[in-house]
Amino acid sequence: MKFISNVIRSIERIEQALGIFLVLAIVAMIGVQVVSRYFFNQPMAWVEELSTYCFIWSVFVGASIALKQDRHIAITALELCLSDAQKRWLKVLIWISILTFLLIMIPHGYKVMQVEVRSNSVSLPVDIPRMWFYSLPLTLACISMLLTSIVGLCQSFLSAINATTPLVVNTKPDNLI
């Protein structure tokens, strides 16, 4: 379990670096677009499309990071009414729900990739299959979240059985609303 937790932490660091790169790339491209459009009267059509693709990637990378850090939005009304033991079993149920959703999404993402590989980007200077911008980031994020969910489920299940707090729970005060 420790090995897979280390692998997930390594994946998270890669995702964080990719997320930072993507946001910086968006800012730089939009900055260049503003300068070229308003100062040189020469807009570049491909900048908006590439910025959109970077944004799509950053959304899915961010979703994966948020799951690893337990930072997704949570509705805690039910949890406030439960005992500690019930809360632990609720967490197991939540991880099972997430796993089920991801196991449905991954094959569908792969099917969509097979369709999107046949069409290319519209205004980029090079022909790149649309798969790289839509279904691939979705599928990769789902695979990353699947690994996280497996570990989260195992830790939550052990926590529920042993009546301990799971290791993946983020108890930082800034995580609370």
Phi and psi restraints in degrees (value plus and minus 20) as a CYANA .aco file:
   2 LYS   PHI     -85.3   -45.3
   2 LYS   PSI     -58.1   -18.1
   3 PHE   PHI     -81.2   -41.2
   3 PHE   PSI     -68.4   -28.4
   4 ILE   PHI     -87.1   -47.1
   4 ILE   PSI     -53.6   -13.6
   5 SER   PHI     -83.7   -43.7
   5 SER   PSI     -59.7   -19.7
   6 ASN   PHI     -86.5   -46.5
   6 ASN   PSI     -57.7   -17.7
   7 VAL   PHI     -83.1   -43.1
   7 VAL   PSI     -63.7   -23.7
   8 ILE   PHI     -84.5   -44.5
   8 ILE   PSI     -59.7   -19.7
   9 ARG   PHI     -82.7   -42.7
   9 ARG   PSI     -59.5   -19.5
  10 SER   PHI     -85.1   -45.1
  10 SER   PSI     -62.0   -22.0
  11 ILE   PHI     -81.9   -41.9
  11 ILE   PSI     -61.1   -21.1
  12 GLU   PHI     -81.4   -41.4
  12 GLU   PSI     -61.6   -21.6
  13 ARG   PHI     -83.8   -43.8
  13 ARG   PSI     -60.2   -20.2
  14 ILE   PHI     -84.1   -44.1
  14 ILE   PSI     -63.5   -23.5
  15 GLU   PHI     -83.4   -43.4
  15 GLU   PSI     -59.7   -19.7
  16 GLN   PHI     -83.6   -43.6
  16 GLN   PSI     -63.6   -23.6
  17 ALA   PHI     -83.4   -43.4
  17 ALA   PSI     -62.4   -22.4
  18 LEU   PHI     -83.4   -43.4
  18 LEU   PSI     -62.3   -22.3
  19 GLY   PHI     -81.5   -41.5
  19 GLY   PSI     -63.5   -23.5
  20 ILE   PHI     -82.7   -42.7
  20 ILE   PSI     -65.7   -25.7
  21 PHE   PHI     -79.2   -39.2
  21 PHE   PSI     -64.9   -24.9
  22 LEU   PHI     -83.8   -43.8
  22 LEU   PSI     -63.6   -23.6
  23 VAL   PHI     -85.2   -45.2
  23 VAL   PSI     -63.0   -23.0
  24 LEU   PHI     -83.6   -43.6
  24 LEU   PSI     -58.0   -18.0
  25 ALA   PHI     -84.5   -44.5
  25 ALA   PSI     -61.1   -21.1
  26 ILE   PHI     -81.5   -41.5
  26 ILE   PSI     -67.9   -27.9
  27 VAL   PHI     -81.0   -41.0
  27 VAL   PSI     -64.3   -24.3
  28 ALA   PHI     -85.3   -45.3
  28 ALA   PSI     -65.0   -25.0
  29 MET   PHI     -84.8   -44.8
  29 MET   PSI     -63.7   -23.7
  30 ILE   PHI     -85.8   -45.8
  30 ILE   PSI     -57.6   -17.6
  31 GLY   PHI     -81.1   -41.1
  31 GLY   PSI     -65.5   -25.5
  32 VAL   PHI     -83.6   -43.6
  32 VAL   PSI     -59.7   -19.7
  33 GLN   PHI     -82.9   -42.9
  33 GLN   PSI     -62.8   -22.8
  34 VAL   PHI     -82.5   -42.5
  34 VAL   PSI     -66.4   -26.4
  35 VAL   PHI     -83.3   -43.3
  35 VAL   PSI     -66.8   -26.8
  36 SER   PHI     -87.4   -47.4
  36 SER   PSI     -53.1   -13.1
  37 ARG   PHI     -97.5   -57.5
  37 ARG   PSI     -67.7   -27.7
  38 TYR   PHI    -113.1   -73.1
  38 TYR   PSI     -43.3    -3.3
  39 PHE   PHI    -119.6   -79.6
  39 PHE   PSI     -52.9   -12.9
  40 PHE   PHI    -132.2   -92.2
  40 PHE   PSI     -23.1    16.9
  41 ASN   PHI      34.4    74.4
  41 ASN   PSI      16.0    56.0
  42 GLN   PHI    -151.8  -111.8
  42 GLN   PSI      55.7    95.7
  43 PRO   PHI     -87.1   -47.1
  43 PRO   PSI     128.1   168.1
  44 MET   PHI    -126.3   -86.3
  44 MET   PSI      94.6   134.6
  45 ALA   PHI     -84.7   -44.7
  45 ALA   PSI     -53.8   -13.8
  46 TRP   PHI     -92.9   -52.9
  46 TRP   PSI     -39.3     0.7
  47 VAL   PHI     -83.3   -43.3
  47 VAL   PSI     -63.8   -23.8
  48 GLU   PHI     -84.5   -44.5
  48 GLU   PSI     -61.4   -21.4
  49 GLU   PHI     -85.4   -45.4
  49 GLU   PSI     -66.2   -26.2
  50 LEU   PHI     -85.8   -45.8
  50 LEU   PSI     -56.9   -16.9
  51 SER   PHI     -82.5   -42.5
  51 SER   PSI     -60.5   -20.5
  52 THR   PHI     -83.2   -43.2
  52 THR   PSI     -62.1   -22.1
  53 TYR   PHI     -84.7   -44.7
  53 TYR   PSI     -60.0   -20.0
  54 CYS   PHI     -83.6   -43.6
  54 CYS   PSI     -58.5   -18.5
  55 PHE   PHI     -84.3   -44.3
  55 PHE   PSI     -63.0   -23.0
  56 ILE   PHI     -79.6   -39.6
  56 ILE   PSI     -67.4   -27.4
  57 TRP   PHI     -79.4   -39.4
  57 TRP   PSI     -63.9   -23.9
  58 SER   PHI     -85.2   -45.2
  58 SER   PSI     -53.0   -13.0
  59 VAL   PHI     -83.4   -43.4
  59 VAL   PSI     -67.7   -27.7
  60 PHE   PHI     -91.3   -51.3
  60 PHE   PSI     -57.5   -17.5
  61 VAL   PHI     -83.6   -43.6
  61 VAL   PSI     -62.5   -22.5
  62 GLY   PHI     -83.5   -43.5
  62 GLY   PSI     -58.3   -18.3
  63 ALA   PHI     -83.0   -43.0
  63 ALA   PSI     -59.9   -19.9
  64 SER   PHI     -87.2   -47.2
  64 SER   PSI     -62.7   -22.7
  65 ILE   PHI     -83.0   -43.0
  65 ILE   PSI     -63.2   -23.2
  66 ALA   PHI     -80.8   -40.8
  66 ALA   PSI     -58.3   -18.3
  67 LEU   PHI     -86.7   -46.7
  67 LEU   PSI     -62.0   -22.0
  68 LYS   PHI     -83.0   -43.0
  68 LYS   PSI     -52.8   -12.8
  69 GLN   PHI    -117.8   -77.8
  69 GLN   PSI     -13.1    26.9
  70 ASP   PHI      34.2    74.2
  70 ASP   PSI      26.8    66.8
  71 ARG   PHI    -130.6   -90.6
  71 ARG   PSI     -14.0    26.0
  72 HIS   PHI     -90.2   -50.2
  72 HIS   PSI     135.7   175.7
  73 ILE   PHI     -81.3   -41.3
  73 ILE   PSI     115.6   155.6
  74 ALA   PHI    -149.0  -109.0
  74 ALA   PSI     118.1   158.1
  75 ILE   PHI    -117.4   -77.4
  75 ILE   PSI      93.1   133.1
  76 THR   PHI    -122.4   -82.4
  76 THR   PSI      -9.3    30.7
  77 ALA   PHI     -79.1   -39.1
  77 ALA   PSI     -65.1   -25.1
  78 LEU   PHI     -87.3   -47.3
  78 LEU   PSI     -63.2   -23.2
  79 GLU   PHI     -79.5   -39.5
  79 GLU   PSI     -54.1   -14.1
  80 LEU   PHI     -86.9   -46.9
  80 LEU   PSI     -41.5    -1.5
  81 CYS   PHI    -112.8   -72.8
  81 CYS   PSI     -22.1    17.9
  82 LEU   PHI    -122.7   -82.7
  82 LEU   PSI     136.0   176.0
  83 SER   PHI     -95.0   -55.0
  83 SER   PSI     150.5   190.5
  84 ASP   PHI     -80.3   -40.3
  84 ASP   PSI     -61.7   -21.7
  85 ALA   PHI     -84.0   -44.0
  85 ALA   PSI     -62.0   -22.0
  86 GLN   PHI     -86.1   -46.1
  86 GLN   PSI     -56.0   -16.0
  87 LYS   PHI     -82.5   -42.5
  87 LYS   PSI     -61.1   -21.1
  88 ARG   PHI     -84.1   -44.1
  88 ARG   PSI     -61.3   -21.3
  89 TRP   PHI     -91.5   -51.5
  89 TRP   PSI     -51.1   -11.1
  90 LEU   PHI     -83.0   -43.0
  90 LEU   PSI     -60.8   -20.8
  91 LYS   PHI     -81.7   -41.7
  91 LYS   PSI     -59.3   -19.3
  92 VAL   PHI     -80.9   -40.9
  92 VAL   PSI     -65.5   -25.5
  93 LEU   PHI     -82.0   -42.0
  93 LEU   PSI     -59.5   -19.5
  94 ILE   PHI     -83.2   -43.2
  94 ILE   PSI     -65.3   -25.3
  95 TRP   PHI     -83.8   -43.8
  95 TRP   PSI     -57.8   -17.8
  96 ILE   PHI     -83.6   -43.6
  96 ILE   PSI     -60.8   -20.8
  97 SER   PHI     -82.7   -42.7
  97 SER   PSI     -64.5   -24.5
  98 ILE   PHI     -82.8   -42.8
  98 ILE   PSI     -65.2   -25.2
  99 LEU   PHI     -80.3   -40.3
  99 LEU   PSI     -63.2   -23.2
 100 THR   PHI     -80.6   -40.6
 100 THR   PSI     -67.2   -27.2
 101 PHE   PHI     -79.0   -39.0
 101 PHE   PSI     -66.2   -26.2
 102 LEU   PHI     -86.1   -46.1
 102 LEU   PSI     -56.7   -16.7
 103 LEU   PHI     -87.9   -47.9
 103 LEU   PSI     -44.5    -4.5
 104 ILE   PHI     -99.7   -59.7
 104 ILE   PSI     -61.2   -21.2
 105 MET   PHI     -89.3   -49.3
 105 MET   PSI     -58.5   -18.5
 106 ILE   PHI     -81.1   -41.1
 106 ILE   PSI     -70.3   -30.3
 107 PRO   PHI     -84.1   -44.1
 107 PRO   PSI     -55.5   -15.5
 108 HIS   PHI     -88.2   -48.2
 108 HIS   PSI     -58.3   -18.3
 109 GLY   PHI     -80.9   -40.9
 109 GLY   PSI     -59.6   -19.6
 110 TYR   PHI     -85.3   -45.3
 110 TYR   PSI     -59.9   -19.9
 111 LYS   PHI     -84.0   -44.0
 111 LYS   PSI     -61.6   -21.6
 112 VAL   PHI     -85.9   -45.9
 112 VAL   PSI     -56.0   -16.0
 113 MET   PHI     -79.4   -39.4
 113 MET   PSI     -58.1   -18.1
 114 GLN   PHI     -85.0   -45.0
 114 GLN   PSI     -50.8   -10.8
 115 VAL   PHI    -100.0   -60.0
 115 VAL   PSI     -66.2   -26.2
 116 GLU   PHI     -88.7   -48.7
 116 GLU   PSI     -40.6    -0.6
 117 VAL   PHI     -86.3   -46.3
 117 VAL   PSI     -38.3     1.7
 118 ARG   PHI    -105.2   -65.2
 118 ARG   PSI     -32.1     7.9
 119 SER   PHI    -138.4   -98.4
 119 SER   PSI     129.9   169.9
 120 ASN   PHI    -131.1   -91.1
 120 ASN   PSI     148.3   188.3
 121 SER   PHI     -81.5   -41.5
 121 SER   PSI     136.7   176.7
 122 VAL   PHI    -106.2   -66.2
 122 VAL   PSI     -75.6   -35.6
 123 SER   PHI    -135.2   -95.2
 123 SER   PSI     -15.7    24.3
 124 LEU   PHI     -88.6   -48.6
 124 LEU   PSI     130.5   170.5
 125 PRO   PHI     -86.0   -46.0
 125 PRO   PSI     -36.8     3.2
 126 VAL   PHI    -142.9  -102.9
 126 VAL   PSI     132.0   172.0
 127 ASP   PHI    -102.8   -62.8
 127 ASP   PSI      93.3   133.3
 128 ILE   PHI    -144.5  -104.5
 128 ILE   PSI     111.0   151.0
 129 PRO   PHI     -77.9   -37.9
 129 PRO   PSI     119.8   159.8
 130 ARG   PHI     -81.0   -41.0
 130 ARG   PSI     -42.7    -2.7
 131 MET   PHI     -71.3   -31.3
 131 MET   PSI     -55.9   -15.9
 132 TRP   PHI     -86.6   -46.6
 132 TRP   PSI     -38.0     2.0
 133 PHE   PHI    -131.0   -91.0
 133 PHE   PSI     -36.5     3.5
 134 TYR   PHI    -141.6  -101.6
 134 TYR   PSI     -91.9   -51.9
 135 SER   PHI     -96.0   -56.0
 135 SER   PSI     -50.8   -10.8
 136 LEU   PHI     -84.7   -44.7
 136 LEU   PSI     -68.9   -28.9
 137 PRO   PHI     -83.1   -43.1
 137 PRO   PSI     -55.9   -15.9
 138 LEU   PHI     -81.9   -41.9
 138 LEU   PSI     -68.7   -28.7
 139 THR   PHI     -86.7   -46.7
 139 THR   PSI     -63.6   -23.6
 140 LEU   PHI     -83.7   -43.7
 140 LEU   PSI     -60.6   -20.6
 141 ALA   PHI     -84.3   -44.3
 141 ALA   PSI     -60.6   -20.6
 142 CYS   PHI     -84.5   -44.5
 142 CYS   PSI     -58.4   -18.4
 143 ILE   PHI     -85.9   -45.9
 143 ILE   PSI     -63.8   -23.8
 144 SER   PHI     -81.4   -41.4
 144 SER   PSI     -64.0   -24.0
 145 MET   PHI     -88.2   -48.2
 145 MET   PSI     -50.2   -10.2
 146 LEU   PHI     -82.6   -42.6
 146 LEU   PSI     -66.1   -26.1
 147 LEU   PHI     -80.6   -40.6
 147 LEU   PSI     -63.6   -23.6
 148 THR   PHI     -81.8   -41.8
 148 THR   PSI     -61.8   -21.8
 149 SER   PHI     -88.0   -48.0
 149 SER   PSI     -55.2   -15.2
 150 ILE   PHI     -82.4   -42.4
 150 ILE   PSI     -66.8   -26.8
 151 VAL   PHI     -84.9   -44.9
 151 VAL   PSI     -63.7   -23.7
 152 GLY   PHI     -80.3   -40.3
 152 GLY   PSI     -61.8   -21.8
 153 LEU   PHI     -84.4   -44.4
 153 LEU   PSI     -65.8   -25.8
 154 CYS   PHI     -80.7   -40.7
 154 CYS   PSI     -66.3   -26.3
 155 GLN   PHI     -86.3   -46.3
 155 GLN   PSI     -60.4   -20.4
 156 SER   PHI     -88.3   -48.3
 156 SER   PSI     -58.5   -18.5
 157 PHE   PHI     -84.5   -44.5
 157 PHE   PSI     -65.5   -25.5
 158 LEU   PHI     -82.5   -42.5
 158 LEU   PSI     -57.2   -17.2
 159 SER   PHI     -84.2   -44.2
 159 SER   PSI     -62.1   -22.1
 160 ALA   PHI     -86.7   -46.7
 160 ALA   PSI     -58.6   -18.6
 161 ILE   PHI     -91.2   -51.2
 161 ILE   PSI     -63.9   -23.9
 162 ASN   PHI    -109.4   -69.4
 162 ASN   PSI     -22.8    17.2
 163 ALA   PHI      38.3    78.3
 163 ALA   PSI      27.1    67.1
 164 THR   PHI    -143.6  -103.6
 164 THR   PSI     149.6   189.6
 165 THR   PHI    -102.9   -62.9
 165 THR   PSI     111.2   151.2
 166 PRO   PHI     -87.9   -47.9
 166 PRO   PSI     131.6   171.6
 167 LEU   PHI     -91.7   -51.7
 167 LEU   PSI     -45.6    -5.6
 168 VAL   PHI    -102.0   -62.0
 168 VAL   PSI     -29.4    10.6
 169 VAL   PHI     -91.0   -51.0
 169 VAL   PSI     107.8   147.8
 170 ASN   PHI    -114.6   -74.6
 170 ASN   PSI      95.0   135.0
 171 THR   PHI    -127.4   -87.4
 171 THR   PSI       1.9    41.9
 172 LYS   PHI     -85.6   -45.6
 172 LYS   PSI     119.9   159.9
 173 PRO   PHI     -81.6   -41.6
 173 PRO   PSI     -48.2    -8.2
 174 ASP   PHI     -94.8   -54.8
 174 ASP   PSI     -25.6    14.4
 175 ASN   PHI    -105.7   -65.7
 175 ASN   PSI     -32.0     8.0
 176 LEU   PHI    -112.0   -72.0
 176 LEU   PSI     124.7   164.7
